[in-house]
């Protein structure tokens, strides 16, 4: 795991299309102090998954704004916030982002 993400919360959301995903991540990064850690395109469908990092209050704010911005453009597949990820979670995320 990169040290810059150590101890930071994780916000993850998946949308059913890329346009909604990019609008959501743009809104999230403008609304709160978060870093986009990765965007993974679902190769079987048209959607993508966005993973962002920051402190828990910024992640919660960013997720709220992101999902609201994306709602008119696409369907939310799933979203979650992990407030205090373990090292194993960080390792798994790093592996999937770099695949």
C-alpha positions in Angstrom: 0.0 0.0 0.0 1.2 3.5 -0.7 2.0 5.4 2.5 -0.1 8.4 1.3 -3.3 6.3 1.8 -2.3 4.7 5.2 -5.1 5.2 7.8 -7.5 6.8 5.3 -11.1 5.8 4.8 -12.2 4.3 1.5 -15.2 5.3 -0.5 -16.2 2.9 -3.4 -19.1 3.3 -5.8 -19.9 1.5 -9.1 -22.2 2.9 -11.7 -23.7 1.2 -14.7 -22.0 3.5 -17.3 -18.8 5.4 -17.6 -20.3 8.9 -18.1 -22.1 8.7 -14.8 -18.9 7.4 -13.2 -16.8 10.3 -14.4 -19.4 12.9 -13.5 -19.6 11.4 -10.1 -15.8 11.3 -9.5 -15.5 14.8 -10.7 -18.2 16.0 -8.3 -16.7 14.1 -5.5 -13.2 15.5 -6.0 -14.5 19.1 -6.1 -16.8 18.7 -3.1 -14.3 17.3 -0.6 -10.7 16.7 0.1 -10.4 13.2 -1.3 -8.0 11.5 -3.7 -9.2 9.2 -6.5 -7.2 6.0 -5.9 -8.5 4.2 -9.0 -11.1 3.7 -11.6 -11.8 0.2 -12.8 -13.8 -0.3 -16.0 -16.1 -3.3 -16.0 -15.1 -5.0 -19.2 -18.2 -7.1 -19.4 -20.5 -4.2 -19.0 -20.3 -0.5 -19.7 -19.9 0.6 -16.1 -17.0 1.3 -13.8 -16.0 1.3 -10.2 -14.4 4.3 -8.5 -12.2 4.1 -5.3 -11.4 7.2 -3.4 -9.5 7.9 -0.2 -9.6 10.5 2.5 -10.6 11.1 6.1 -14.1 9.7 7.0 -15.9 13.0 7.0 -14.5 13.9 3.5 -15.3 10.5 2.1 -18.9 10.7 3.4 -19.3 14.2 1.9 -17.8 13.1 -1.4 -19.9 10.0 -1.7 -23.1 12.0 -1.0 -22.3 14.5 -3.7 -21.0 11.9 -6.2 -24.1 9.8 -6.0 -26.4 12.7 -6.3 -24.5 14.1 -9.3 -24.6 10.7 -11.1 -28.2 9.8 -10.4 -29.7 11.5 -13.5 -27.1 9.9 -15.7 -27.0 6.2 -14.7 -27.9 3.5 -12.2 -25.9 3.0 -9.0 -24.8 -0.6 -8.9 -23.4 -0.5 -5.4 -21.6 1.9 -3.0 -19.9 1.5 0.4 -17.6 3.4 2.8 -14.9 1.6 4.8 -14.0 3.9 7.7 -11.0 2.0 9.0 -9.6 -0.4 6.4 -7.2 -3.1 7.5 -3.8 -3.7 5.8 -5.4 -6.7 4.0 -8.1 -4.5 2.6 -5.5 -2.0 1.4 -3.4 -4.7 -0.2 -6.5 -6.2 -2.0 -7.4 -2.8 -3.3 -4.0 -2.1 -4.6 -3.9 -5.5 -6.4 -7.2 -4.9 -8.1 -6.4 -1.4 -9.2 -3.1 -2.4 -10.8 -4.4 -5.4 -12.6 
